[in-house]
Each structure stands twice: as structure tokens, then as C-alpha cells.
Amino acid sequence: MLRDIEGHQFAEAVDGKLKPRMQLTGDLASLEKFTGFFEGVKLSKGTQVMCLWTKTGKLHVVVLDAAAAASTDLEKLVPQDKLQSEGFARALFELFLGQQSVVADARPVWAAGAKELLESEIVKRETRKAGSG
């Protein structure tokens, strides 16, 4: 987070952007579960909200305060919330990464992080094991 906010403020912003789409898909339950996760949570400046979309279509949500984000081994994270909705996961990622991103200034930073991840030795090793190089 770039500033201190209450979890309900984050939830309301996501709800306002995604509710029409989720109504069309008939998956308001996933949106409600996601936004409900942030009720009563304080999101201080430096807090990281990580949404990990797995190959199986699950969306894992992890919230780390600034201190934990700086010291946590990301490979050992345990999701605090899980949703099984490919449609919701796609809508959420498009909200932040799509052409009409709500945080357009962050897109280049995320793209650089994705590039760094793809070029990492761990990813290179794992993809070689799979026979792609």
C-alpha cells in the first residue's frame, strides 16, 4: 500500500470495479468472499497484498505488513484465503494489469518483476526439468 487505509476501503474499491462483471458471470460469491477477507483489516503503508493465481485456477491471497514483507521467504508463504474461481481471478488480475488498470503507474514495475522472475535461475532450472530447454 502506498498509504494507510482500512481493509473495507480496499474491499469497496475492488467491489465497485468488479461487481458488474461478476454479476454478469453469476459469481458474486467469489467477489463477496474476497472482499470479506479485508473487513476489519488495517492496510498500513508498505503492506503487500499478494494474489497468487495457481495453475489449477485457485486464487491464493496473502497480506503481509511492511516488516513481514521485507523478511518473509516467499517460497514458504501460506495463503490466508483461497478462492476457486478462474473467472474472478482473471477479472481481478485484469483490474490491476489490464489496459484500464486502476494503478497504471505500477504496470511497468510488475512487468519488470515478471521479467526478473522468468530470468531467475530457479525458474530456468525448473523449466529445464520439464524438458523445455
Phi, psi and chi 1 to 4 in degrees:
 res  aa     phi    psi   chi1   chi2   chi3   chi4
   1 MET       -  143.3  -66.3  -68.3  137.0      -
   2 LEU   -87.0  -15.0  -62.1  174.8      -      -
   3 ARG  -152.8  166.9   60.9 -175.2  170.7   87.8
   4 ASP   -72.0  130.7  -67.7  -11.2      -      -
   5 ILE  -143.7  163.3   63.9  169.4      -      -
   6 GLU   -87.2  148.8  -64.0  -63.6  -35.7      -
   7 GLY   -56.1  -36.7      -      -      -      -
   8 HIS   -65.3  -28.7   72.0   86.9      -      -
   9 GLN   -66.9  -43.7  -67.7  171.8  -68.7      -
  10 PHE   -62.8  -45.7  178.6   77.3      -      -
  11 ALA   -61.7  -42.8      -      -      -      -
  12 GLU   -64.8  -38.5  -71.9  168.9    4.4      -
  13 ALA   -65.0  -44.5      -      -      -      -
  14 VAL   -64.4  -45.0  169.7      -      -      -
  15 ASP   -58.8  -44.5 -174.5   79.7      -      -
  16 GLY   -61.2  -34.6      -      -      -      -
  17 LYS   -83.3  -35.9  -67.7  -71.4 -173.4 -179.9
  18 LEU   -99.5  -17.2  -66.0 -175.6      -      -
  19 LYS   -57.4  -45.6 -168.5  169.5 -165.0  169.1
  20 PRO   -59.1  -41.6  -24.2   33.8      -      -
  21 ARG   -66.3  -43.0 -179.2  173.2  178.7  168.7
  22 MET   -70.9  -29.2  -59.4  -44.1  -64.2      -
  23 GLN   -64.4  -40.6  -76.0  174.7  -41.3      -
  24 LEU   -63.7  -37.0  -74.9  174.0      -      -
  25 THR   -85.8  -10.1   64.1      -      -      -
  26 GLY    75.0   25.5      -      -      -      -
  27 ASP  -121.6   48.8 -168.9   11.1      -      -
  28 LEU   -65.9  -24.7  -77.7  173.2      -      -
  29 ALA   -61.1  -40.7      -      -      -      -
  30 SER   -66.7  -41.3  -67.4      -      -      -
  31 LEU   -62.4  -44.5  175.9   60.1      -      -
  32 GLU   -64.6  -38.8  -69.9  166.4    1.4      -
  33 LYS   -64.4  -44.9 -177.5  173.9 -178.8 -174.6
  34 PHE   -62.7  -50.4 -179.2   81.2      -      -
  35 THR   -67.8  -32.7   57.2      -      -      -
  36 GLY   -63.2  -28.9      -      -      -      -
  37 PHE   -60.2  -28.2  174.7   71.8      -      -
  38 PHE   -94.8   -5.6  -65.7   96.4      -      -
  39 GLU   -64.1  130.0  -68.8  -58.8  -40.3      -
  40 GLY    77.9    7.7      -      -      -      -
  41 VAL  -102.9  136.1  175.2      -      -      -
  42 LYS   -95.3  126.7  175.9  125.2  177.6   96.1
  43 LEU  -108.3   93.9  -58.2  172.3      -      -
  44 SER   -79.2  162.7  -57.9      -      -      -
  45 LYS   -54.0  133.1 -177.0  177.0 -179.4  177.0
  46 GLY    92.8  -11.2      -      -      -      -
  47 THR   -64.9  140.8  -63.7      -      -      -
  48 GLN  -112.0  129.3  -68.3 -173.1   18.9      -
  49 VAL  -106.6  112.4  176.3      -      -      -
  50 MET  -108.7  128.7  -69.5 -179.2  -95.4      -
  51 CYS  -116.9  116.3  -63.3      -      -      -
  52 LEU  -110.3  116.9  -47.0  163.2      -      -
  53 TRP   -97.3  112.2 -169.8    1.9      -      -
  54 THR   -83.9  165.5   69.3      -      -      -
  55 LYS   -62.1  -24.8  -68.9  179.1 -174.5  178.3
  56 THR   -86.7    2.2   61.4      -      -      -
  57 GLY    91.6    2.1      -      -      -      -
  58 LYS   -83.3  145.3  -71.8 -177.3 -177.8  166.6
  59 LEU  -108.7  117.2 -178.3   70.7      -      -
  60 HIS  -100.9  136.0  -65.9 -172.9      -      -
  61 VAL  -118.4  131.3 -177.8      -      -      -
  62 VAL  -133.1  132.9  177.5      -      -      -
  63 VAL  -118.8  124.5  176.8      -      -      -
  64 LEU  -125.4  131.6  -63.1  173.3      -      -
  65 ASP   -70.3  171.2   64.0   29.3      -      -
  66 ALA   -56.7  -43.0      -      -      -      -
  67 ALA   -65.3  -45.3      -      -      -      -
  68 ALA   -67.0  -38.1      -      -      -      -
  69 ALA   -61.7  -34.4      -      -      -      -
  70 ALA   -77.1  -22.5      -      -      -      -
  71 SER  -118.2   -2.4   63.9      -      -      -
  72 THR   -85.2  137.4  -61.0      -      -      -
  73 ASP   -78.4  107.9 -179.2   -7.6      -      -
  74 LEU   -62.8  -23.7  -62.2  179.2      -      -
  75 GLU   -71.6  -16.6  -70.6 -174.4   31.3      -
  76 LYS  -107.9   13.1  -64.2  179.1 -178.6  174.7
  77 LEU   -65.4  142.5  -78.7  178.7      -      -
  78 VAL  -112.8  122.5  175.3      -      -      -
  79 PRO   -59.3  140.8  -15.2   24.2      -      -
  80 GLN   -89.5  -18.4  -63.8  154.0  -42.2      -
  81 ASP  -150.5  148.3 -163.9   13.4      -      -
  82 LYS  -136.2  138.6  -64.5  179.3 -173.7  177.1
  83 LEU  -128.0  142.1  -70.1  122.1      -      -
  84 GLN  -110.2   85.8 -179.6   66.7   48.2      -
  85 SER  -158.5  100.8  173.5      -      -      -
  86 GLU   -62.9  -37.0  -70.5 -174.3   33.1      -
  87 GLY   -63.2  -43.4      -      -      -      -
  88 PHE   -67.7  -43.6  176.7   75.6      -      -
  89 ALA   -58.4  -45.6      -      -      -      -
  90 ARG   -61.6  -46.1 -178.8 -177.9  179.2  110.1
  91 ALA   -60.6  -42.4      -      -      -      -
  92 LEU   -64.1  -45.6 -175.6   65.9      -      -
  93 PHE   -66.2  -37.7  -85.9   76.6      -      -
  94 GLU   -65.6  -32.3  -74.9  179.3   -0.8      -
  95 LEU   -58.9  -39.4  177.1   64.4      -      -
  96 PHE   -97.0  -31.3  -69.2   96.0      -      -
  97 LEU  -109.2  -10.6  -60.0  173.6      -      -
  98 GLY   -74.2  179.6      -      -      -      -
  99 GLN   -59.9  -32.4  -69.2  -62.1  -35.4      -
 100 GLN  -103.7   40.3  -57.6  -63.2  -40.5      -
 101 SER   -53.4  138.8  174.6      -      -      -
 102 VAL   -75.7  -12.4  -65.8      -      -      -
 103 VAL  -135.2   63.4  -75.7      -      -      -
 104 ALA   -56.2  -32.8      -      -      -      -
 105 ASP   -65.8  -22.6  -67.2  -13.9      -      -
 106 ALA   -84.5  -19.2      -      -      -      -
 107 ARG   -54.5  -45.0  -72.7  177.1   66.8 -154.7
 108 PRO   -63.6  -33.6  -19.9   28.9      -      -
 109 VAL   -67.2  -44.4  176.1      -      -      -
 110 TRP   -64.4  -39.8  -68.6  -30.5      -      -
 111 ALA   -63.3  -40.6      -      -      -      -
 112 ALA   -64.7  -39.2      -      -      -      -
 113 GLY   -65.3  -40.3      -      -      -      -
 114 ALA   -64.1  -41.4      -      -      -      -
 115 LYS   -62.3  -44.4 -177.1  176.7 -173.2  -76.0
 116 GLU   -61.3  -41.8 -176.5  178.5  -28.3      -
 117 LEU   -62.2  -47.0  174.5   64.3      -      -
 118 LEU   -63.9  -28.3  -69.5  173.1      -      -
 119 GLU   -90.2   -3.0  -66.8  173.6  -13.7      -
 120 SER   -68.2  152.4   73.7      -      -      -
 121 GLU   -63.8  -35.9  -73.8  -56.2  -47.7      -
 122 ILE   -61.4  -47.6  -67.1  171.5      -      -
 123 VAL   -65.4  -41.3  170.3      -      -      -
 124 LYS   -60.7  -43.6  -73.4  179.7 -178.0  177.6
 125 ARG   -63.2  -45.7  -99.4 -166.9  -46.5  -86.0
 126 GLU   -63.9  -38.4  -69.6  -61.7  -42.0      -
 127 THR   -74.2  -29.3   55.5      -      -      -
 128 ARG   -66.8  -37.4  -83.0 -165.7  -68.0  -91.9
 129 LYS   -61.3  -31.5  -73.0  179.1 -172.9  175.4
 130 ALA   -81.8   -1.5      -      -      -      -
 131 GLY    90.0   14.7      -      -      -      -
 132 SER   -98.7   10.8   64.6      -      -      -
 133 GLY   170.9      -      -      -      -      -
